């Protein structure tokens, strides 16, 4: 063993190769804490616990980005939107595809090492996309939540399952679509199912055994603070899902999670009260799951404005003082800055047209202005933005995200009784259209012809100054966009959109520097990593994962 | 206002000719059907009418029924083998369900009258001169949208709106476009697709043209359709017949 290791090391010295797999370390909690210090890897869903999706890699620059070429592609073998975020660990990429497959591949060539295929129970019900958004890693173990609400530990080297536990009951329409968050020795997941009358929760499991360590109910039960914001039995099936991976601040030992909408979605009259902790961000102690603070963006929501966004953490100078803040562009059309130590509201500004509220009070609570029946509400059902991961660049100081402009919905409220496992929506909605019966925008692109057009709504990549909540620049797109963001230390912003263009923009100005037509919707954020001195950028478009690097 | 005008035009001849009374669908009937459908049918057939395999009620795709009476009888006798129970309903409720289905699940409940498709084809080819711009099954011009499957993709209310107020009913994608390129060339046509960087159109010579927006100096989208309104030129009966013909166009 020692001899072969020395042999390998000497080869590496002679040929200038990177360290071979055999001597690479496991992914320890310390490595996850300092993910930013290893930009060659992409170790967590959002590239690091602060969820900035900012990489210090700088080989690809505004000057040479035009020399990007496709290095390899991975074709998804499964039909359906592909919203997975790959991890890259020491040259190996781990990506999921529908419904719950995990693929390990060589991140340099795209050649596959192994494929693990899990078939969720036929009882699984997922409202708005039977997706999986990726895995988490700790040590040599990958963790995946499943559409039937299981959590599975998988050996990262063999692709064989190590343990498999039920997180919740799929027959009641609980599901897991997010990538788990690993903190220290624990794997943390939240459950989806808000459109089916679940009662949401976040739970932590021991990474070695799968034993539950703590659980936080996103709807407080009788006797718990916040329970008074529900009436009667509404809390038992009031939704408040957790769709998206949270963030973590090791210095405060707090994890942060965005909570989904209350149910039934469109009939707030049926569930009087603020409906905590729906449409909120909660700060939970990483070891115990105890609630440290919460902030609710949309009390008694009737618009499905769930707080399904990624909490982005940064330390900024705030009104002359250093501050630990959280930045949040919410589905309800407002951009927020919160003090992430206390949850105190610092700033809130609309970033798109808003008419469901006339403004925010000094505590950040919206002054709600419900529209008369039949009249459009801005922003529409899919929100001013949605789950697509934003980015924050400490170099430019700007916050980047996808927005939907001039897009409105007409809501219809109806009384609805809860039936276990069934849709629990309380009405419906139509998207405001320029001509009666004209095609409108929905979840996902419907084909290569844009016959809904920008008259129904259009997209944009936006850079916001978090100190003011105002736009620094706007890069308009003709169709709406569900793309996430990636920024780099060379001030590049990589993103895409439903039209299938993959863009490199100047992060300072929004100027388009390069684009490639990849032919399928880009509905996830790109990632970047480095192998053997070469920087790669990977993005999923339609059913294809495409990896670019500079021409050699 | 629009719907009322159409109804007045269409109602008189429909009442006069007894055999078309079966094909007259009022707002009240459609609304009755909509309520009943939500309560009794949606659980199995779905909000959009496509919950049962091989059946799409809002698009008039049935396993058995073809006439209005066929629909009535399927509802009243049920389809026990497929798990559909018989429904005991009042005649007015049956009329409502038929009207709601025939309207293509029109939640606005715009009234409409469907005449005779054979006579409607004569109007299409003759007085309406529709083939001057439109195309059906390979016959006619390409200046305006191809109508070969328009009966499968549009509600009756949308079709009659197009006949009466074409500019108001025009779908945004179909807007007439005038483009001046950087070289100074002017291109006119109908937009058929667009994205952030490019636009595609059928030009007035019926050629497919794709242009990069960076090559375009000026682009103007018209909001007025080139199609005339037939509100004043066709009788109510002719409009009902033309609607029947358009609804009969289901594509291949």
Interface residues (C-beta under 8 A of the other chain):
Chain A: X428 X430 X434 X435 X436 X437 X438 X439 X448 X449 X450 X451 X452 X453 X454 X455 X456 X476 X477 X478 X479 X497 X499 X501 X515
Chain B: X47 X107 X108 X154 X155 X157 X158 X161 X168 X169 X170 X171 X172 X173 X192 X193 X194 X195 X196 X197
